[in-house]
């Protein structure tokens, strides 16, 4: 693989993490297929183990807390690309807030998993979201 192709893959994978965070912050559950493969497997503290894009979209649709918003910030992305798959990990800070108010809760999370190159671009095929810490104000 050429250096420019490897760099392009890493940029696209970083973009995938950003699109995932925005999807969550903007509650766009109907766009789950823009970040996940059809057969995605997700493990998270809130949802447990889930499989399949439909299950994930339903979970996202039911998840919002009335009047509460989130702001996800993803950092320290690592991607080990091997052809059309990559092992990935990142840290994420999530601020929970209400309109015009400072966050009332912040979490530190670790995200790890596998992404796959699809005809539509890179998508998460397996994701594990792990809570590292939680602060309530």
C-alpha positions as CSV (number, residue, x, y, z in Angstrom):
1,X,0.0,0.0,0.0
2,X,1.3,3.4,-0.9
3,X,2.0,6.0,1.8
4,X,-0.7,8.3,0.4
5,X,-3.3,5.4,0.5
6,X,-2.3,4.6,4.1
7,X,-2.7,8.2,5.1
8,X,-6.0,8.5,3.3
9,X,-7.3,5.4,5.2
10,X,-6.3,6.9,8.5
11,X,-7.9,10.2,7.7
12,X,-11.1,8.4,6.6
13,X,-11.1,6.3,9.8
14,X,-10.6,9.4,12.0
15,X,-13.5,11.0,10.1
16,X,-15.6,7.9,10.9
17,X,-15.0,8.5,14.6
18,X,-16.1,12.1,14.2
19,X,-19.2,11.2,12.3
20,X,-20.1,8.6,15.0
21,X,-19.8,11.3,17.7
22,X,-21.9,13.8,15.7
23,X,-24.5,11.1,15.0
24,X,-24.8,10.6,18.8
25,X,-24.8,14.3,19.7
26,X,-27.4,15.1,17.0
27,X,-29.6,12.1,17.8
28,X,-29.6,11.0,14.1
29,X,-30.3,7.4,14.8
30,X,-31.8,7.0,11.3
31,X,-28.2,7.6,9.9
32,X,-26.7,4.6,11.8
33,X,-25.9,3.0,8.5
34,X,-23.5,5.8,7.8
35,X,-21.2,4.6,10.6
36,X,-22.0,0.9,11.1
37,X,-22.0,-2.2,8.9
38,X,-25.3,-4.1,8.7
39,X,-24.0,-6.9,10.9
40,X,-22.3,-4.7,13.5
41,X,-21.7,-6.0,17.0
42,X,-21.7,-3.3,19.8
43,X,-21.0,-3.7,23.5
44,X,-21.6,-0.7,25.8
45,X,-22.3,0.0,29.4
46,X,-25.8,1.3,28.6
47,X,-26.9,-1.1,26.0
48,X,-25.1,-4.4,26.8
49,X,-24.4,-6.6,23.8
50,X,-26.2,-5.8,20.6
51,X,-25.9,-7.1,17.1
52,X,-27.2,-5.7,13.8
53,X,-27.9,-2.2,12.4
54,X,-31.6,-2.4,13.2
55,X,-31.0,-3.3,16.8
56,X,-28.5,-0.4,17.2
57,X,-30.8,2.1,15.5
58,X,-33.7,1.1,17.8
59,X,-31.4,1.4,20.9
60,X,-30.3,4.9,19.7
61,X,-33.9,5.9,19.1
62,X,-34.9,4.9,22.7
63,X,-31.8,6.3,24.4
64,X,-32.2,10.1,24.6
65,X,-33.2,11.6,28.0
66,X,-35.7,14.4,27.6
67,X,-34.1,17.8,27.5
68,X,-30.5,16.4,27.8
69,X,-27.9,16.8,25.2
70,X,-24.4,15.4,24.7
71,X,-21.1,16.6,23.4
72,X,-18.6,13.9,22.4
73,X,-14.9,14.7,22.0
74,X,-12.8,11.9,20.6
75,X,-9.0,11.9,21.0
76,X,-5.9,9.7,20.8
77,X,-7.2,7.6,17.8
78,X,-5.0,4.6,16.9
79,X,-5.7,2.6,13.8
80,X,-3.8,-0.5,12.7
81,X,-4.9,-0.9,9.1
82,X,-4.6,-4.3,7.4
83,X,-6.1,-4.2,3.9
84,X,-9.9,-3.7,4.2
85,X,-10.0,-4.0,8.0
86,X,-8.5,-2.1,10.8
87,X,-8.2,-2.5,14.6
88,X,-9.0,0.9,16.2
89,X,-9.1,2.5,19.6
90,X,-9.7,6.0,20.9
91,X,-10.6,7.9,24.1
92,X,-13.8,9.9,24.3
93,X,-15.0,12.6,26.7
94,X,-18.8,13.0,26.8
95,X,-20.4,16.0,28.4
96,X,-24.1,15.8,29.3
97,X,-25.9,19.1,29.5
98,X,-29.2,21.0,29.2
99,X,-29.7,24.0,26.9
100,X,-27.6,26.9,28.0
101,X,-26.2,25.2,31.1
102,X,-22.9,23.8,32.0
103,X,-22.5,20.0,32.0
104,X,-24.1,18.1,34.9
105,X,-22.2,14.9,34.1
106,X,-19.0,14.0,32.3
107,X,-17.7,10.6,31.4
108,X,-14.3,9.3,30.1
109,X,-14.7,6.4,27.8
110,X,-12.5,4.1,25.7
111,X,-13.7,2.9,22.4
112,X,-12.1,-0.1,20.7
113,X,-13.1,-2.3,17.9
114,X,-12.8,-3.2,14.2
115,X,-13.7,-1.1,11.2
116,X,-14.2,-2.4,7.7
117,X,-13.9,-0.8,4.3
118,X,-17.2,-1.0,2.5
119,X,-18.3,0.3,-0.9
120,X,-19.7,3.4,1.0
121,X,-16.4,3.9,3.0
122,X,-15.1,2.8,6.4
123,X,-17.7,1.5,8.9
124,X,-17.6,0.1,12.4
125,X,-18.1,-3.7,12.3
126,X,-17.4,-4.3,16.0
127,X,-17.3,-1.7,18.8
128,X,-16.7,-2.0,22.5
129,X,-17.4,1.2,24.5
130,X,-15.9,1.0,28.0
131,X,-16.6,3.5,30.8
132,X,-13.3,4.6,32.4
133,X,-14.7,7.2,34.8
134,X,-17.8,9.3,35.5
135,X,-18.2,12.6,37.2
136,X,-21.5,14.1,38.3
137,X,-21.6,17.8,39.2
